[in-house]
Structures are given as structure tokens and as C-alpha cells.
């Protein structure tokens, strides 16, 4: 059953260089309980996509296209209607828990905020619910009393509070926007396990946004690779990661050092993608990746590529997708 | 016998914490707990550990920005903390640092010439403006920027380019040692690869020694020859990169390596269900006691020393 459908979503933001389209023509749909990963470098529009799903974009931005949550177009709702969805049916975890949490409010009060807002629980029931939530995210109240302030917790513990806030109202969709980027690897593992387990046990759909290919590989079933506001490749994680078609996806994979590199003898070099992500107002015509792409031809610089089907659940936006021989 | 470029001998660093009561003796936080290391010329040494383990404190001490509470640091055979301030300043040209955040480490009000030439000014090199400009231009070309960029300001550059400027600033004094404290962790993967390749090329060209501090194990594995894993201010395992990654012995190193997410979606990690034995941690116990799955009674009573065969040292009683 389709839970969320994003149709032809484009977002235009007001910048110093005039209005700029930061994401263009994004299409995807999610079923209940599905785990979708969005991966890309900074400036590729992955966070803007998340904010668009939450209707949290700045008021002077323009949204085209539809974001349909079970038949209801979120993009057209007024602020009161969207409030009943935000935090209730869609929860979000932000990257930096220290700036996302209110430093002068006790953690219990922050977790209970959305419970009071969206449910009709009385104080006693709400308290019970908060205690249950804190237990779920691994901060049992006997060791972490609800009257603690965010600064008394470590980074991982703060992120757990964020998770408790996001899932307080049993949302249908949980958006995790780089939830582990600020954390150590061992804590990252715990948080990822926690998010995955919560999604599995409650049947929430999960949107995992990260620049880390490893994080996406470990959490998502389907993945969307984004570059400068466009989706360049989309499909099941196994298909995309094992049989990548777009030169950008391939470039990303070659650019990361893999654990185990010390086993190979000799001096190694990473294959980097030449150049850098173009700034918003300097995005080229045609395919945005063309000027960094080793396979680009004239048509790439003139016309934006359309989606090409690779297999049932695998699409790529490229005129010159990779063949099997190119990958090794 | 090879002469190490940097020799760190039994370095302790205590920081005083604020007092809770007026007449209390100030409580002390021990950031480094007897670190002994040797960095050989022309090699890269990786320092790995979680945040708060003392990695950056160690970098500050090697850079002589902070004095150790006890212990010594030798640079090219000379004791950094037992020499006249004047000599130390002269010696400083030989070790430079590249910081983590390329947005915070470059002064936004200075142009690139001013930023990159600042070490020369501080070292009181007597250069004319034209000479200075030429030298900055040369070094910019070497890190892959335009030598005509000298009049631009940091905001005109992207993150990766800024980090190149920071590297140029470190290189301008022709140092022997560069301490890179999380230098690539703020960069995007495609740009990170460019900067790492640049750093490795420069190392080959100038026979640089790197002290490479990072929490990203795959990056450290890629660039370093030797690694020390630090936990709570102590080295728990040390060895060549190859040995350490293929055959990690200390449970902490194993935990760290296991926690790196695999990019192969078919290799989904199973949840770690190891049981951690419950012991009361005392001052004498092994620092890793409360997270260790192999802890025994011995670990409670005293902390293990860093022992082992040549090239691979481990601080664990239950190493197998």
C-alpha cells in the first residue's frame, strides 16, 4: 500500500542570486514500513527534500508538485492542518542534537510536548507514555531522570532523546536527516540499530538521509542517489550498490577508502571525482554532472537526461550509463 | 638505527576542573595517561579514538601549544619543553598543523596572501613583498590552486579549496612534520579523496611526516603506516596499519572496526549480542573494563601495560 507519494516535487528558494531551484522534479513513493535511503554530497538537496516532506521550508520558498500522504496533499495544507501532521504522522530526527534540542527545557518536557499537542492523554498518561518512550530509546528513567537538561547528556544520549521526541506519537513516517554524522562510530552503530529496530517493531516507514554510503547500505532497502537537486539513480539498495549505472554513483564509491585497503600491497590512490559541486546559480544546462563526468558527450551538455529503466526497481538518469566492463 | 623525528616519552596531561566547594582541592581530569610514541621521518602515524579520548590534546602537545604535566617530547632529538622560548620559536617552522574546520581556521578578513604568508611573518623571515607573493604563489600552485588567487578571500573558495589553503599555509615554512587533526572529516567524499591524494603526493615529494588524527578508520587505514588506538588517554593498541587492521587484538580496536558500517548492503551486520560482565570499576582497573566483553577479575585489580612483540603492542590481559 502506498503511504507517501512525491510527484514532480520542485522547490525554489530565494537566494542572494535571485530565486533558484534547489530540487527539481523529484518523484518517489513509499509503502508503509519501507526504508528509503537518500544519499548525496552536501548541496545535493537531500535535506531540502526532507524539509519539504515536513513542510518546514522557509515561507518565501516556492513548492511545485505534490507530496501526498495517504491521499492528502501536504503541500497545499494551511499551517493549522499541517501542524496536525507534523510530529504526529511524520517525525523527524535532525543531525545535530545539541542545536535541535532546547537547552533550557528539561528532556521530559521536550519529549512530552508533541504528546500533549497531538493526543488527548492527561498528565498522568502522558508521563507514562514518556517513561515508556525513554525506555524504548535506551534511556531508562531510573538512570536518566526526566528533569535532566540536554547539556547533561552525551551526544549519543541527546540523539536518543531526539528519537524519543520523533516517535512520541507513533508516526507513520520517520525521517532521519544525517542522524549519526556528529557521533563516534561505536555510538553511530548503536543509534542506527535503535532506529532500525524501532522501524521494524512499529512498522514505521523510514527515510534515512546520509552522505555515508555505509550507513545507507546498513539501513535502507531502497536508495535514491541525488546530485545538485536531481535524482540521478534510484532502486533497491542491492541493485544500486552492486550494479551501479550512473557515473556519479560510481565516482562516489571509488572515492571512499574501504576498510581492508591495507591488505593490498603498494601505494594506493583514491579515485576522486574531478572538480567540485557547482554552486546553485552556476549549475550548467543539461545534465548537472556533465562537467565532472568522464563519459559526458555533447547531448549531456544540452538536454537533461530522462529516466532509463535498468530493471524493475532500478532507474538511472543518464545518457551513458556504465556497462559491466567499466566497473572494474 | 633510524632516528625518530618525534619522540613522545611518558606524556601525562592533567586539566584542572572547576572546584565545587571553595576550599576543595581542584579536581583533575587526566586527558593523557603516559603516552609513549615514536614518529619516523617520512611516515604517517595515525591516532585513532573516540571523541574525548585525548587525540587532540596529544596533537596540541606535539605542536608545543600545551605543556604536558609530566613527560617529554623530543623533536629531532631536542626536548621541546626544555629549551629557551626563542629556540622553540625557531624550531616551530619545522612542525605545522592543519585543522579540522576549513571554515573556522581561515581568517575571513584576510586575503589568501595574508593567510598563507602569516607563518613567514610570525617567524620574522625577512622577505620583500614581491618575494613573499612569489613564494605564496608557488605553494598555491603546488596544492592545486591558482597562483593568482593570492588576492582572493576565503569566502570565494569551496570547502575543499579552503582545506588546500590550510595545507598551503602549513607547507610554506617547509616543515618536516604536519599534524593533521581531523583534516578531511568536514569534507564531502569526492573532495575528501582529492585532498587525501594531495596530502599523499606532498608527502612523497617533500618526505613529510604526518601525524594523522581521525575518527574515520577507513581514512586512517588508507593513509597511515602506523597506528595507535587511544582509549581514555591511554594507548590500548599500537602497530603497523596492516597488522592492526588484519589482526586487531584489543577488544576496543575490534569494537571500533566492527562498528564501521559496511558499504555492501548484503553484509548487513548482525546485532552485537555479547554480554559485558559486570564489575565495579576502581581507580586501578583497566580503563576499558566497563565496555569489555572479555573482562575478568584481573582487569578490575590493575590496569594492563602496553606489551607485545616488536611492532605490535597491546594493553590487555586477555589478548588472544
Boltz contact constraints between the chains, C-beta under 6 A:
constraints:
  - contact:
      token1: [A, 41]
      token2: [B, 188]
      max_distance: 6.0
  - contact:
      token1: [A, 42]
      token2: [B, 188]
      max_distance: 6.0
  - contact:
      token1: [A, 184]
      token2: [B, 50]
      max_distance: 6.0
  - contact:
      token1: [A, 184]
      token2: [B, 51]
      max_distance: 6.0
  - contact:
      token1: [A, 185]
      token2: [B, 259]
      max_distance: 6.0
  - contact:
      token1: [A, 185]
      token2: [B, 260]
      max_distance: 6.0
  - contact:
      token1: [A, 186]
      token2: [B, 255]
      max_distance: 6.0
  - contact:
      token1: [A, 186]
      token2: [B, 259]
      max_distance: 6.0
  - contact:
      token1: [A, 189]
      token2: [B, 259]
      max_distance: 6.0
  - contact:
      token1: [A, 193]
      token2: [B, 271]
      max_distance: 6.0
  - contact:
      token1: [A, 213]
      token2: [B, 263]
      max_distance: 6.0
  - contact:
      token1: [A, 214]
      token2: [B, 261]
      max_distance: 6.0
  - contact:
      token1: [A, 214]
      token2: [B, 263]
      max_distance: 6.0
  - contact:
      token1: [A, 215]
      token2: [B, 261]
      max_distance: 6.0
  - contact:
      token1: [A, 217]
      token2: [B, 263]
      max_distance: 6.0
  - contact:
      token1: [A, 217]
      token2: [B, 265]
      max_distance: 6.0
  - contact:
      token1: [A, 218]
      token2: [B, 261]
      max_distance: 6.0
  - contact:
      token1: [A, 237]
      token2: [B, 265]
      max_distance: 6.0
  - contact:
      token1: [A, 238]
      token2: [B, 265]
      max_distance: 6.0
  - contact:
      token1: [A, 241]
      token2: [B, 265]
      max_distance: 6.0
  - contact:
      token1: [A, 252]
      token2: [B, 189]
      max_distance: 6.0
  - contact:
      token1: [A, 255]
      token2: [B, 189]
      max_distance: 6.0
  - contact:
      token1: [A, 255]
      token2: [B, 190]
      max_distance: 6.0
  - contact:
      token1: [A, 255]
      token2: [B, 193]
      max_distance: 6.0
  - contact:
      token1: [A, 256]
      token2: [B, 189]
      max_distance: 6.0
  - contact:
      token1: [A, 257]
      token2: [B, 218]
      max_distance: 6.0
  - contact:
      token1: [A, 257]
      token2: [B, 219]
      max_distance: 6.0
  - contact:
      token1: [A, 257]
      token2: [B, 222]
      max_distance: 6.0
  - contact:
      token1: [A, 259]
      token2: [B, 218]
      max_distance: 6.0
  - contact:
      token1: [A, 259]
      token2: [B, 260]
      max_distance: 6.0
  - contact:
      token1: [A, 261]
      token2: [B, 221]
      max_distance: 6.0
  - contact:
      token1: [A, 261]
      token2: [B, 222]
      max_distance: 6.0
  - contact:
      token1: [A, 262]
      token2: [B, 221]
      max_distance: 6.0
  - contact:
      token1: [A, 262]
      token2: [B, 241]
      max_distance: 6.0
  - contact:
      token1: [A, 262]
      token2: [B, 242]
      max_distance: 6.0
  - contact:
      token1: [A, 262]
      token2: [B, 245]
      max_distance: 6.0
  - contact:
      token1: [A, 269]
      token2: [B, 197]
      max_distance: 6.0
  - contact:
      token1: [A, 270]
      token2: [B, 193]
      max_distance: 6.0
  - contact:
      token1: [A, 270]
      token2: [B, 196]
      max_distance: 6.0
  - contact:
      token1: [A, 270]
      token2: [B, 197]
      max_distance: 6.0
  - contact:
      token1: [A, 272]
      token2: [B, 193]
      max_distance: 6.0
  - contact:
      token1: [A, 272]
      token2: [B, 194]
      max_distance: 6.0
  - contact:
      token1: [A, 273]
      token2: [B, 190]
      max_distance: 6.0
  - contact:
      token1: [A, 276]
      token2: [B, 158]
      max_distance: 6.0
